[in-house]
Amino acid sequence: MQKHWTVLASFTTATAVLCLSALAACGSSTAPSAPSFHEARHLDTLALQAASESAFDRFRLLQYPVALLARGVSPESVTVSVNGTDQKFEVGALELVGTTAGKTPTPNDSVFVLVAWQGTDVSQLVYLLLDPQANIIDEAELQDTTPNFNLTLEAVSASLTKSAGACPTLKLDTPSNLINAKCTKATITGAFDVTFVDQSDASTRFVLTSQSIPGVRLLLTGSNGGQDIITDLKRPHVRH
């Protein structure tokens, strides 16, 4: 059975393979430019490398920071407590919005993504997908190319504070539903207190206190105004 997150990643994967096979230089400039575009190109290159090495989870998780950066968002460098020790992470947020079908589509259901990463080459990443009621739908901790889905403690929140203004767009050669969506700049209030346990039973607790997070609000495209994508994202799944 296809997992819900593959809806966002499947088209990108196919394009990535074509880009790699053609030895193309992925990522091209658009105007106006944004300071985040350089990092977007770099992370997109890392995602392509992950795809070429069959590190699919790293590939699909990098799509979220790439989408933020490619839409002109400069993530905040904030303090995240990791097992009680403060560390600096880049943090961003997305609201993915489905719309009603018809001639006058309007925003309908939505989900939030909180993503935090550190290291120039993203040595560590925390990803949380949650519904408006703050229920976690999907989650992952990524250490280099190794994903961990074993979440044992969770307390999360996300809400849209404001949304206004068009987003600049970096046209990457590995487009996805996230990059192609209609975008407005957003500020999302978010927080998390989550603990992941790895295969050796070692636990890692990540704590981000409630704060304003730079992000985007994306109206997803699709056969039903993106609502089909949101419905699939919110479908219950078995935790790893």
MDAnalysis code that builds the backbone (N, CA, C; Angstrom):
import MDAnalysis as mda
import numpy as np

u = mda.Universe.empty(720, n_residues=240, atom_resindex=np.repeat(np.arange(240), 3), trajectory=True)
u.add_TopologyAttr("name", ["N", "CA", "C"] * 240)
u.add_TopologyAttr("resid", np.arange(1, 241))
u.add_TopologyAttr("resname", ["MET", "GLN", "LYS", "HIS", "TRP", "THR", "VAL", "LEU", "ALA", "SER", "PHE", "THR", "THR", "ALA", "THR", "ALA", "VAL", "LEU", "CYS", "LEU", "SER", "ALA", "LEU", "ALA", "ALA", "CYS", "GLY", "SER", "SER", "THR", "ALA", "PRO", "SER", "ALA", "PRO", "SER", "PHE", "HIS", "GLU", "ALA", "ARG", "HIS", "LEU", "ASP", "THR", "LEU", "ALA", "LEU", "GLN", "ALA", "ALA", "SER", "GLU", "SER", "ALA", "PHE", "ASP", "ARG", "PHE", "ARG", "LEU", "LEU", "GLN", "TYR", "PRO", "VAL", "ALA", "LEU", "LEU", "ALA", "ARG", "GLY", "VAL", "SER", "PRO", "GLU", "SER", "VAL", "THR", "VAL", "SER", "VAL", "ASN", "GLY", "THR", "ASP", "GLN", "LYS", "PHE", "GLU", "VAL", "GLY", "ALA", "LEU", "GLU", "LEU", "VAL", "GLY", "THR", "THR", "ALA", "GLY", "LYS", "THR", "PRO", "THR", "PRO", "ASN", "ASP", "SER", "VAL", "PHE", "VAL", "LEU", "VAL", "ALA", "TRP", "GLN", "GLY", "THR", "ASP", "VAL", "SER", "GLN", "LEU", "VAL", "TYR", "LEU", "LEU", "LEU", "ASP", "PRO", "GLN", "ALA", "ASN", "ILE", "ILE", "ASP", "GLU", "ALA", "GLU", "LEU", "GLN", "ASP", "THR", "THR", "PRO", "ASN", "PHE", "ASN", "LEU", "THR", "LEU", "GLU", "ALA", "VAL", "SER", "ALA", "SER", "LEU", "THR", "LYS", "SER", "ALA", "GLY", "ALA", "CYS", "PRO", "THR", "LEU", "LYS", "LEU", "ASP", "THR", "PRO", "SER", "ASN", "LEU", "ILE", "ASN", "ALA", "LYS", "CYS", "THR", "LYS", "ALA", "THR", "ILE", "THR", "GLY", "ALA", "PHE", "ASP", "VAL", "THR", "PHE", "VAL", "ASP", "GLN", "SER", "ASP", "ALA", "SER", "THR", "ARG", "PHE", "VAL", "LEU", "THR", "SER", "GLN", "SER", "ILE", "PRO", "GLY", "VAL", "ARG", "LEU", "LEU", "LEU", "THR", "GLY", "SER", "ASN", "GLY", "GLY", "GLN", "ASP", "ILE", "ILE", "THR", "ASP", "LEU", "LYS", "ARG", "PRO", "HIS", "VAL", "ARG", "HIS"])
u.atoms.positions = np.array([
    [0.830, -1.195, 0.000],
    [0.000, 0.000, 0.000],
    [0.867, 1.248, 0.000],
    [0.509, 2.227, -0.820],
    [1.284, 3.450, -0.890],
    [1.120, 4.240, 0.400],
    [2.222, 4.663, 1.010],
    [2.155, 5.458, 2.216],
    [1.750, 6.875, 1.852],
    [1.075, 7.565, 2.823],
    [0.483, 8.855, 2.497],
    [1.499, 9.886, 2.046],
    [2.718, 9.863, 2.592],
    [3.666, 10.902, 2.224],
    [4.229, 10.718, 0.828],
    [4.025, 9.558, 0.239],
    [4.547, 9.368, -1.117],
    [3.756, 10.167, -2.137],
    [2.556, 10.640, -1.762],
    [1.790, 11.479, -2.672],
    [2.570, 12.733, -3.013],
    [3.226, 13.330, -2.019],
    [3.999, 14.540, -2.250],
    [5.330, 14.255, -2.908],
    [5.868, 13.072, -2.674],
    [7.237, 12.802, -3.100],
    [7.358, 12.031, -4.402],
    [6.309, 11.334, -4.836],
    [6.451, 10.407, -5.957],
    [6.848, 11.117, -7.248],
    [6.185, 12.239, -7.544],
    [6.517, 12.954, -8.776],
    [7.935, 13.506, -8.700],
    [8.305, 13.998, -7.524],
    [9.649, 14.542, -7.360],
    [10.693, 13.468, -7.564],
    [10.431, 12.257, -7.084],
    [11.378, 11.166, -7.239],
    [11.625, 10.869, -8.706],
    [10.551, 10.776, -9.479],
    [10.697, 10.475, -10.897],
    [11.506, 11.554, -11.606],
    [11.217, 12.811, -11.272],
    [11.944, 13.896, -11.903],
    [13.401, 13.897, -11.480],
    [13.647, 13.557, -10.220],
    [15.026, 13.504, -9.731],
    [15.827, 12.472, -10.492],
    [15.218, 11.326, -10.751],
    [15.915, 10.283, -11.489],
    [16.254, 10.761, -12.894],
    [15.318, 11.442, -13.538],
    [15.572, 11.965, -14.877],
    [16.692, 13.007, -14.843],
    [16.656, 13.869, -13.821],
    [17.671, 14.902, -13.691],
    [19.052, 14.287, -13.498],
    [19.115, 13.257, -12.665],
    [20.392, 12.598, -12.419],
    [20.903, 11.884, -13.665],
    [19.978, 11.188, -14.354],
    [20.407, 10.426, -15.515],
    [20.907, 11.337, -16.621],
    [20.373, 12.550, -16.667],
    [20.796, 13.511, -17.685],
    [21.994, 14.333, -17.236],
    [22.444, 14.118, -15.990],
    [23.551, 14.879, -15.410],
    [23.279, 16.370, -15.494],
    [22.016, 16.736, -15.225],
    [21.626, 18.140, -15.311],
    [22.054, 18.892, -14.066],
    [22.270, 20.190, -14.222],
    [22.533, 21.048, -13.064],
    [21.194, 21.548, -12.563],
    [20.731, 20.991, -11.447],
    [19.370, 21.256, -10.979],
    [19.310, 22.557, -10.200],
    [18.294, 23.368, -10.512],
    [18.116, 24.638, -9.848],
    [18.478, 25.777, -10.783],
    [17.544, 26.716, -10.973],
    [17.814, 27.841, -11.846],
    [17.278, 29.105, -11.200],
    [17.906, 30.240, -11.501],
    [17.559, 31.500, -10.861],
    [16.287, 32.076, -11.462],
    [15.555, 32.792, -10.624],
    [14.401, 33.563, -11.072],
    [14.501, 34.936, -10.435],
    [13.714, 35.872, -10.926],
    [13.650, 37.190, -10.312],
    [12.247, 37.383, -9.740],
    [12.110, 38.003, -8.536],
    [13.234, 38.476, -7.726],
    [13.923, 37.332, -6.999],
    [15.198, 37.518, -6.716],
    [15.940, 36.513, -5.980],
    [15.687, 36.690, -4.488],
    [16.135, 35.741, -3.696],
    [15.968, 35.810, -2.250],
    [17.209, 35.217, -1.607],
    [17.581, 35.691, -0.413],
    [18.778, 35.170, 0.248],
    [18.742, 33.665, 0.478],
    [17.539, 33.106, 0.588],
    [17.406, 31.678, 0.879],
    [17.661, 30.780, -0.328],
    [17.723, 31.365, -1.539],
    [17.808, 30.539, -2.744],
    [19.100, 29.724, -2.797],
    [20.195, 30.285, -2.308],
    [21.457, 29.547, -2.336],
    [21.346, 28.271, -1.515],
    [20.767, 28.389, -0.319],
    [20.604, 27.201, 0.516],
    [19.607, 26.229, -0.105],
    [18.595, 26.763, -0.769],
    [17.612, 25.893, -1.434],
    [18.297, 25.030, -2.487],
    [19.157, 25.628, -3.294],
    [19.870, 24.867, -4.321],
    [20.760, 23.799, -3.683],
    [21.430, 24.176, -2.587],
    [22.323, 23.223, -1.923],
    [21.549, 22.041, -1.367],
    [20.428, 22.320, -0.684],
    [19.640, 21.217, -0.107],
    [18.975, 20.385, -1.197],
    [18.622, 21.028, -2.311],
    [18.056, 20.273, -3.423],
    [19.106, 19.318, -4.000],
    [20.358, 19.770, -4.047],
    [21.444, 18.901, -4.495],
    [21.618, 17.722, -3.537],
    [21.522, 17.996, -2.229],
    [21.616, 16.918, -1.246],
    [20.472, 15.916, -1.427],
    [19.286, 16.425, -1.751],
    [18.148, 15.533, -1.973],
    [18.375, 14.650, -3.191],
    [18.928, 15.222, -4.250],
    [19.226, 14.442, -5.448],
    [20.274, 13.372, -5.159],
    [21.266, 13.730, -4.352],
    [22.269, 12.743, -3.965],
    [21.626, 11.602, -3.182],
    [20.707, 11.954, -2.281],
    [20.010, 10.926, -1.503],
    [19.204, 10.015, -2.420],
    [18.542, 10.604, -3.420],
    [17.767, 9.790, -4.362],
    [18.668, 8.842, -5.131],
    [19.850, 9.330, -5.522],
    [20.762, 8.488, -6.287],
    [21.319, 7.343, -5.451],
    [21.317, 7.527, -4.118],
    [21.832, 6.500, -3.212],
    [20.714, 5.671, -2.595],
    [19.488, 5.840, -3.107],
    [18.303, 5.122, -2.616],
    [18.015, 5.417, -1.149],
    [18.430, 6.595, -0.682],
    [18.101, 7.029, 0.682],
    [16.802, 7.809, 0.605],
    [15.690, 7.069, 0.411],
    [14.434, 7.719, 0.080],
    [13.922, 8.599, 1.210],
    [14.060, 8.169, 2.460],
    [13.535, 8.979, 3.557],
    [14.267, 10.314, 3.656],
    [15.581, 10.293, 3.485],
    [16.317, 11.560, 3.479],
    [15.846, 12.425, 2.313],
    [15.661, 11.815, 1.164],
    [15.188, 12.553, -0.010],
    [13.843, 13.220, 0.247],
    [12.891, 12.457, 0.751],
    [11.534, 13.017, 0.877],
    [11.449, 14.006, 2.039],
    [12.231, 13.836, 3.102],
    [12.194, 14.772, 4.219],
    [12.858, 16.096, 3.871],
    [13.847, 16.065, 3.005],
    [14.493, 17.305, 2.577],
    [13.566, 18.163, 1.715],
    [12.492, 17.585, 1.193],
    [11.573, 18.367, 0.367],
    [10.952, 19.525, 1.137],
    [10.801, 19.378, 2.446],
    [10.140, 20.429, 3.224],
    [11.033, 21.649, 3.422],
    [12.265, 21.517, 3.909],
    [13.113, 22.707, 3.942],
    [13.401, 23.275, 2.556],
    [13.540, 22.408, 1.547],
    [13.756, 22.906, 0.183],
    [12.568, 23.762, -0.251],
    [11.345, 23.306, 0.025],
    [10.158, 24.066, -0.366],
    [10.120, 25.425, 0.326],
    [10.464, 25.462, 1.601],
    [10.495, 26.739, 2.321],
    [11.523, 27.687, 1.715],
    [12.729, 27.193, 1.538],
    [13.819, 28.023, 1.039],
    [13.568, 28.489, -0.392],
    [12.989, 27.609, -1.208],
    [12.715, 27.936, -2.607],
    [11.574, 28.931, -2.758],
    [10.799, 29.152, -1.680],
    [9.742, 30.164, -1.705],
    [10.151, 31.419, -0.951],
    [11.470, 31.566, -0.723],
    [11.973, 32.820, -0.179],
    [11.981, 32.926, 1.325],
    [11.680, 31.848, 2.039],
    [11.665, 31.887, 3.501],
    [13.084, 31.711, 4.035],
    [13.485, 32.614, 4.900],
    [14.760, 32.471, 5.597],
    [14.455, 31.929, 6.990],
    [14.689, 30.639, 7.221],
    [14.318, 30.038, 8.500],
    [15.045, 30.705, 9.669],
    [14.378, 30.713, 10.816],
    [14.989, 31.251, 12.022],
    [16.035, 30.278, 12.558],
    [17.160, 30.819, 13.014],
    [18.129, 30.015, 13.747],
    [17.739, 30.125, 15.215],
    [17.200, 29.050, 15.763],
    [16.636, 29.098, 17.106],
    [17.256, 28.015, 17.979],
    [16.995, 28.138, 19.265],
    [17.513, 27.175, 20.222],
    [16.524, 26.029, 20.391],
    [17.013, 24.818, 20.183],
    [16.253, 23.608, 20.451],
    [17.014, 22.830, 21.522],
    [16.318, 22.456, 22.568],
    [16.944, 21.643, 23.611],
    [17.003, 20.188, 23.145],
    [18.202, 19.619, 23.150],
    [18.403, 18.224, 22.754],
    [18.962, 17.482, 23.965],
    [18.108, 16.665, 24.568],
    [18.483, 15.964, 25.809],
    [19.011, 16.933, 26.861],
    [18.356, 18.104, 26.930],
    [18.698, 19.075, 27.955],
    [19.805, 20.038, 27.593],
    [20.426, 19.875, 26.442],
    [21.499, 20.761, 26.007],
    [21.008, 21.626, 24.851],
    [21.182, 22.931, 24.965],
    [20.730, 23.837, 23.916],
    [21.607, 23.723, 22.675],
    [20.940, 23.578, 21.529],
    [21.631, 23.541, 20.252],
    [20.908, 24.447, 19.262],
    [21.629, 24.941, 18.272],
    [21.031, 25.789, 17.255],
    [20.527, 24.959, 16.081],
    [19.283, 25.197, 15.702],
    [18.659, 24.570, 14.552],
    [18.041, 25.660, 13.675],
    [17.954, 25.395, 12.394],
    [17.108, 26.203, 11.514],
    [15.698, 25.622, 11.581],
    [14.714, 26.487, 11.739],
    [13.339, 26.025, 11.927],
    [12.420, 26.775, 10.968],
    [11.516, 26.032, 10.343],
    [10.511, 26.620, 9.477],
    [9.215, 25.837, 9.583],
    [8.150, 26.387, 9.012],
    [6.837, 25.741, 9.110],
    [6.060, 25.947, 7.820],
    [5.187, 24.989, 7.538],
    [4.317, 25.073, 6.372],
    [2.892, 24.725, 6.784],
    [1.927, 25.428, 6.204],
    [0.539, 24.980, 6.249],
    [0.178, 24.533, 4.840],
    [-0.189, 23.264, 4.715],
    [-0.597, 22.705, 3.428],
    [-2.119, 22.687, 3.389],
    [-2.688, 23.388, 2.414],
    [-4.126, 23.635, 2.392],
    [-4.761, 23.017, 1.152],
    [-5.797, 22.235, 1.356],
    [-6.613, 21.751, 0.251],
    [-7.697, 22.769, -0.059],
    [-8.220, 22.755, -1.271],
    [-9.278, 23.681, -1.651],
    [-10.465, 22.921, -2.230],
    [-11.627, 23.540, -2.163],
    [-12.823, 22.933, -2.737],
    [-12.726, 22.949, -4.247],
    [-13.401, 22.014, -4.881],
    [-13.410, 21.951, -6.339],
    [-14.400, 22.981, -6.894],
    [-14.335, 23.218, -8.193],
    [-15.281, 24.124, -8.828],
    [-14.638, 25.388, -9.338],
    [-15.489, 26.307, -9.837],
    [-14.988, 27.531, -10.453],
    [-14.431, 28.512, -9.436],
    [-14.925, 28.466, -8.211],
    [-14.445, 29.384, -7.181],
    [-13.927, 28.590, -5.989],
    [-12.761, 27.951, -6.150],
    [-12.221, 27.143, -5.056],
    [-11.884, 27.983, -3.834],
    [-12.190, 27.449, -2.681],
    [-11.880, 28.128, -1.428],
    [-11.089, 27.184, -0.526],
    [-10.238, 27.725, 0.349],
    [-9.476, 26.867, 1.252],
    [-10.392, 26.002, 2.100],
    [-9.960, 24.752, 2.279],
    [-10.785, 23.804, 3.016],
    [-9.959, 23.205, 4.148],
    [-9.662, 21.950, 4.101],
    [-8.919, 21.276, 5.152],
    [-7.424, 21.576, 5.032],
    [-6.687, 21.379, 6.130],
    [-5.256, 21.662, 6.084],
    [-4.497, 20.816, 7.095],
    [-3.181, 20.787, 6.919],
    [-2.263, 20.165, 7.872],
    [-1.073, 21.104, 8.033],
    [-0.345, 20.934, 9.131],
    [0.843, 21.738, 9.392],
    [2.086, 20.852, 9.387],
    [3.190, 21.429, 8.945],
    [4.489, 20.764, 9.011],
    [5.436, 21.650, 9.802],
    [6.049, 21.082, 10.827],
    [7.145, 21.738, 11.534],
    [8.419, 20.980, 11.193],
    [9.444, 21.698, 10.788],
    [10.699, 21.042, 10.415],
    [11.868, 21.838, 10.965],
    [12.804, 21.123, 11.608],
    [14.001, 21.742, 12.179],
    [15.209, 20.942, 11.722],
    [16.255, 21.638, 11.311],
    [17.443, 20.926, 10.845],
    [18.701, 21.692, 11.240],
    [19.818, 20.977, 11.286],
    [21.091, 21.609, 11.602],
    [22.198, 21.001, 10.752],
    [23.253, 21.780, 10.597],
    [24.379, 21.336, 9.790],
    [24.240, 21.797, 8.357],
    [25.346, 22.230, 7.781],
    [25.336, 22.685, 6.390],
    [24.792, 21.619, 5.454],
    [25.115, 20.365, 5.737],
    [24.653, 19.255, 4.913],
    [23.518, 18.475, 5.575],
    [22.819, 19.130, 6.507],
    [21.665, 18.549, 7.210],
    [22.052, 17.217, 7.865],
    [22.877, 17.323, 8.874],
    [23.296, 16.132, 9.613],
    [22.195, 15.622, 10.530],
    [21.252, 16.492, 10.884],
    [20.145, 16.094, 11.754],
    [18.899, 16.884, 11.383],
    [17.753, 16.198, 11.413],
    [16.500, 16.850, 11.042],
    [15.363, 16.244, 11.860],
    [14.446, 17.100, 12.296],
    [13.220, 16.659, 12.974],
    [12.038, 17.140, 12.149],
    [11.136, 16.219, 11.834],
    [9.973, 16.518, 10.991],
    [8.711, 16.057, 11.700],
    [7.700, 16.939, 11.741],
    [6.421, 16.615, 12.359],
    [5.297, 17.115, 11.467],
    [4.373, 16.241, 11.148],
    [3.176, 16.578, 10.382],
    [1.991, 16.438, 11.319],
    [1.195, 17.494, 11.478],
    [0.088, 17.438, 12.417],
    [-1.153, 18.108, 11.865],
    [-2.304, 17.670, 12.380],
    [-3.568, 18.260, 11.960],
    [-3.844, 19.513, 12.803],
    [-4.903, 20.276, 12.451],
    [-5.180, 21.513, 13.203],
    [-5.498, 21.281, 14.675],
    [-5.840, 20.051, 15.044],
    [-6.089, 19.726, 16.449],
    [-4.820, 19.290, 17.179],
    [-3.672, 19.427, 16.530],
    [-2.355, 19.116, 17.100],
    [-2.147, 17.621, 17.312],
    [-2.819, 16.806, 16.512],
    [-2.539, 15.375, 16.515],
    [-1.445, 15.084, 15.491],
    [-0.416, 14.357, 15.905],
    [0.664, 14.033, 14.980],
    [0.206, 12.952, 14.004],
    [0.391, 13.228, 12.715],
    [0.010, 12.301, 11.661],
    [1.232, 11.530, 11.165],
    [2.349, 12.207, 11.085],
    [3.591, 11.593, 10.612],
    [4.742, 12.273, 11.324],
    [5.855, 11.557, 11.468],
    [6.987, 12.072, 12.218],
    [8.260, 11.368, 11.798],
    [9.379, 12.028, 12.010],
    [10.670, 11.395, 11.734],
    [11.780, 12.214, 12.353],
    [12.781, 11.505, 12.827],
    [14.069, 12.101, 13.161],
    [15.061, 11.533, 12.151],
    [15.870, 12.397, 11.582],
    [16.824, 11.953, 10.578],
    [18.233, 12.266, 11.053],
    [19.065, 11.242, 11.148],
    [20.482, 11.406, 11.439],
    [21.247, 11.041, 10.169],
    [21.750, 12.055, 9.480],
    [22.369, 11.861, 8.168],
    [21.366, 11.156, 7.239],
    [21.595, 9.898, 6.884],
    [20.654, 9.195, 6.001],
    [19.783, 8.203, 6.762],
    [19.938, 8.130, 8.090],
    [19.225, 7.122, 8.877],
    [17.984, 7.719, 9.518],
    [16.782, 7.246, 9.132],
    [15.555, 7.770, 9.724],
    [15.165, 6.993, 10.975],
    [14.468, 7.668, 11.875],
    [13.935, 7.050, 13.084],
    [12.489, 7.510, 13.230],
    [11.564, 6.558, 13.251],
    [10.144, 6.881, 13.339],
    [9.541, 6.502, 14.695],
    [10.376, 6.037, 15.615],
    [9.884, 5.540, 16.895],
    [9.707, 6.687, 17.882],
    [8.559, 7.325, 17.821],
    [8.234, 8.462, 18.675],
    [7.526, 7.946, 19.923],
    [8.070, 8.264, 21.098],
    [7.493, 7.741, 22.338],
    [6.870, 8.816, 23.223],
    [7.234, 10.066, 23.005],
    [6.671, 11.177, 23.779],
    [6.358, 12.294, 22.815],
    [5.165, 12.851, 22.918],
    [4.800, 13.884, 21.971],
    [3.918, 14.943, 22.611],
    [4.282, 16.180, 22.394],
    [3.472, 17.334, 22.753],
    [3.793, 18.399, 21.725],
    [2.865, 18.675, 20.835],
    [3.120, 19.585, 19.723],
    [1.961, 20.558, 19.553],
    [2.242, 21.669, 18.890],
    [1.193, 22.621, 18.550],
    [1.625, 23.423, 17.342],
    [0.644, 23.838, 16.561],
    [0.907, 24.702, 15.402],
    [-0.389, 25.415, 15.038],
    [-0.287, 26.698, 14.771],
    [-1.452, 27.466, 14.345],
    [-0.986, 28.627, 13.479],
    [-1.836, 28.995, 12.529],
    [-1.509, 30.088, 11.618],
    [-1.723, 31.417, 12.333],
    [-0.665, 32.221, 12.402],
    [-0.758, 33.541, 13.027],
    [-1.168, 34.592, 12.011],
    [-0.512, 34.591, 10.864],
    [-0.881, 35.512, 9.794],
    [-0.386, 34.972, 8.470],
    [-1.026, 35.414, 7.406],
    [-0.636, 34.996, 6.062],
    [-0.934, 36.137, 5.103],
    [0.102, 36.658, 4.478],
    [-0.073, 37.764, 3.533],
    [1.185, 37.932, 2.709],
    [1.001, 38.273, 1.456],
    [2.136, 38.565, 0.590],
    [2.523, 37.401, -0.287],
    [2.857, 37.722, -1.526],
    [3.259, 36.692, -2.477],
    [4.667, 36.204, -2.163],
    [4.961, 34.989, -2.579],
    [6.271, 34.387, -2.348],
    [7.095, 34.422, -3.638],
    [8.360, 34.786, -3.549],
    [9.236, 34.568, -4.705],
    [9.410, 33.066, -4.897],
    [9.789, 32.655, -6.076],
    [9.901, 31.228, -6.351],
    [11.191, 30.915, -7.088],
    [11.939, 29.975, -6.536],
    [13.109, 29.444, -7.219],
    [12.661, 28.227, -8.022],
    [12.810, 28.280, -9.323],
    [12.396, 27.178, -10.185],
    [13.454, 26.084, -10.167],
    [13.184, 25.044, -9.411],
    [14.089, 23.907, -9.350],
    [13.750, 22.909, -10.439],
    [14.740, 22.094, -10.810],
    [14.505, 21.079, -11.829],
    [13.927, 19.799, -11.240],
    [13.657, 19.804, -9.952],
    [13.003, 18.660, -9.305],
    [11.724, 19.149, -8.641],
    [10.735, 19.600, -9.424],
    [9.531, 20.189, -8.845],
    [8.685, 19.157, -8.117],
    [7.881, 19.637, -7.186],
    [6.963, 18.768, -6.456],
    [5.671, 19.530, -6.253],
    [4.688, 18.872, -5.652],
    [3.442, 19.555, -5.332],
    [3.687, 20.747, -4.409],
    [4.716, 20.669, -3.590],
    [5.016, 21.760, -2.673],
    [5.517, 22.991, -3.425],
    [6.399, 22.784, -4.384],
    [6.949, 23.914, -5.137],
    [5.905, 24.501, -6.076],
    [5.040, 23.656, -6.629],
    [4.064, 24.117, -7.617],
    [2.830, 24.754, -6.992],
    [2.666, 24.641, -5.680],
    [1.467, 25.153, -5.023],
    [1.441, 26.681, -5.013],
    [0.229, 27.239, -4.943],
    [0.077, 28.686, -4.790],
    [0.515, 29.062, -3.381],
    [1.379, 30.058, -3.266],
    [2.052, 30.334, -1.992],
    [1.775, 31.742, -1.491],
    [1.551, 31.874, -0.190],
    [1.585, 33.157, 0.492],
    [2.533, 33.041, 1.682],
    [3.206, 34.146, 1.995],
    [4.079, 34.159, 3.149],
    [3.240, 33.980, 4.419],
    [3.823, 33.352, 5.422],
    [3.057, 33.076, 6.631],
    [3.937, 33.124, 7.867],
    [3.292, 33.367, 8.982],
    [3.910, 33.186, 10.292],
    [3.066, 32.176, 11.049],
    [3.720, 31.150, 11.553],
    [3.029, 30.066, 12.243],
    [3.587, 29.964, 13.656],
    [2.698, 29.945, 14.630],
    [3.125, 29.743, 16.012],
    [3.210, 28.246, 16.265],
    [4.371, 27.786, 16.687],
    [4.552, 26.349, 16.856],
    [5.448, 26.004, 18.031],
    [5.341, 24.753, 18.467],
    [6.166, 24.235, 19.559],
    [6.159, 22.721, 19.480],
    [7.209, 22.112, 20.015],
    [7.189, 20.654, 20.127],
    [8.055, 20.193, 21.290],
    [7.657, 19.066, 21.843],
    [8.416, 18.352, 22.874],
    [8.260, 16.880, 22.527],
    [9.255, 16.329, 21.834],
    [9.140, 14.975, 21.290],
    [10.381, 14.164, 21.634],
    [10.176, 12.878, 21.831],
    [11.274, 11.971, 22.139],
    [11.251, 10.800, 21.167],
    [12.380, 10.558, 20.524],
    [12.548, 9.417, 19.629],
    [13.486, 8.409, 20.292],
    [13.182, 7.131, 20.109],
    [14.022, 6.058, 20.642],
    [14.542, 5.234, 19.480],
    [15.882, 5.060, 19.427],
    [16.453, 4.325, 18.311],
    [16.513, 2.827, 18.591],
    [17.094, 2.074, 17.663],
    [17.095, 0.613, 17.769],
    [17.916, 0.101, 18.942],
    [18.822, 0.931, 19.457],
    [19.603, 0.521, 20.626],
    [18.969, 0.991, 21.930],
    [17.711, 1.462, 21.842],
    [16.942, 1.963, 22.993],
    [17.489, 3.272, 23.558],
    [18.347, 3.954, 22.828],
    [18.804, 5.278, 23.238],
    [17.755, 6.308, 22.824],
    [17.392, 7.186, 23.745],
    [16.351, 8.166, 23.457],
    [16.946, 9.554, 23.256],
    [16.312, 10.320, 22.388],
    [16.708, 11.701, 22.141],
    [15.466, 12.568, 22.232],
    [15.516, 13.546, 23.130],
    [14.376, 14.435, 23.342],
    [14.680, 15.803, 22.732],
    [13.750, 16.284, 21.919],
    [13.873, 17.583, 21.270],
    [12.761, 18.494, 21.801],
    [13.135, 19.687, 22.261],
    [12.154, 20.625, 22.795],
    [12.331, 21.989, 22.142],
    [11.274, 22.453, 21.504],
    [11.211, 23.809, 20.964],
    [10.088, 24.527, 21.690],
    [10.411, 25.606, 22.404],
    [9.381, 26.349, 23.116],
    [8.499, 27.107, 22.123],
    [7.278, 27.412, 22.536],
    [6.320, 28.077, 21.659],
    [6.848, 29.428, 21.189],
    [6.798, 29.625, 19.884],
    [7.312, 30.867, 19.297],
    [6.803, 31.030, 17.870],
    [6.983, 32.232, 17.340],
    [6.612, 32.506, 15.953],
    [7.674, 31.934, 15.025],
    [7.217, 31.217, 14.009],
    [8.110, 30.537, 13.081],
    [7.815, 31.040, 11.664],
    [8.823, 31.448, 10.918],
    [8.586, 31.866, 9.533],
    [8.182, 30.671, 8.675],
    [7.280, 30.924, 7.759],
    [6.831, 29.807, 6.938],
    [6.042, 30.249, 5.725],
    [5.308, 29.299, 5.175],
    [4.483, 29.546, 4.000],
    [3.132, 28.846, 4.161],
    [2.154, 29.387, 3.473],
    [0.831, 28.747, 3.365],
    [0.673, 28.355, 1.907],
    [0.557, 27.048, 1.661],
    [0.540, 26.532, 0.300],
    [-0.828, 25.965, -0.042],
    [-1.459, 26.526, -1.068],
    [-2.704, 25.972, -1.603],
    [-2.318, 24.915, -2.625],
    [-2.539, 23.647, -2.269],
    [-2.050, 22.550, -3.088],
    [-2.894, 22.363, -4.334],
    [-2.209, 22.018, -5.416],
    [-2.901, 21.687, -6.653],
    [-3.194, 20.194, -6.669],
    [-4.098, 19.780, -7.518],
    [-4.434, 18.364, -7.615],
    [-5.751, 18.191, -8.325],
    [-6.154, 16.948, -8.498],
    [-7.376, 16.666, -9.245],
    [-8.603, 17.218, -8.537],
    [-8.529, 17.417, -7.220],
    [-9.648, 17.964, -6.472],
    [-9.160, 19.164, -5.669],
    [-8.447, 20.062, -6.343],
    [-7.984, 21.261, -5.678],
    [-7.025, 20.999, -4.546],
    [-6.338, 19.872, -4.585],
    [-5.413, 19.541, -3.520],
    [-6.058, 18.858, -2.339],
    [-7.395, 18.835, -2.295],
    [-8.069, 18.201, -1.166],
    [-7.787, 16.708, -1.113],
    [-7.612, 16.092, -2.294],
    [-7.279, 14.667, -2.309],
    [-5.937, 14.409, -1.636],
    [-4.988, 15.337, -1.803],
    [-3.684, 15.189, -1.173],
    [-3.812, 15.317, 0.342],
    [-4.564, 16.317, 0.805],
    [-4.753, 16.513, 2.242],
    [-5.451, 15.310, 2.865],
    [-6.479, 14.797, 2.190],
    [-7.192, 13.629, 2.705],
    [-6.255, 12.447, 2.862],
    [-5.388, 12.258, 1.876],
    [-4.451, 11.140, 1.952],
    [-3.417, 11.357, 3.055],
    [-2.959, 12.598, 3.224],
    [-2.004, 12.896, 4.282],
    [-2.594, 12.613, 5.662],
    [-3.903, 12.867, 5.828],
    [-4.526, 12.719, 7.135],
    [-5.039, 11.316, 7.405],
    [-4.884, 10.420, 6.422],
    [-5.345, 9.055, 6.619],
    [-4.526, 8.385, 7.725],
    [-5.175, 7.720, 8.677],
    [-4.446, 7.069, 9.762],
    [-3.434, 6.071, 9.211],
    [-2.289, 5.983, 9.878],
    [-1.252, 5.074, 9.434],
    [-0.648, 4.381, 10.647],
    [0.038, 3.316, 10.385],
    [0.676, 2.547, 11.454],
    [2.034, 3.146, 11.728],
    [2.300, 3.499, 12.996],
    [3.601, 4.037, 13.364],
    [4.670, 2.968, 13.211],
    [5.867, 3.381, 12.799],
    [6.974, 2.456, 12.622],
    [7.487, 2.015, 13.986],
])
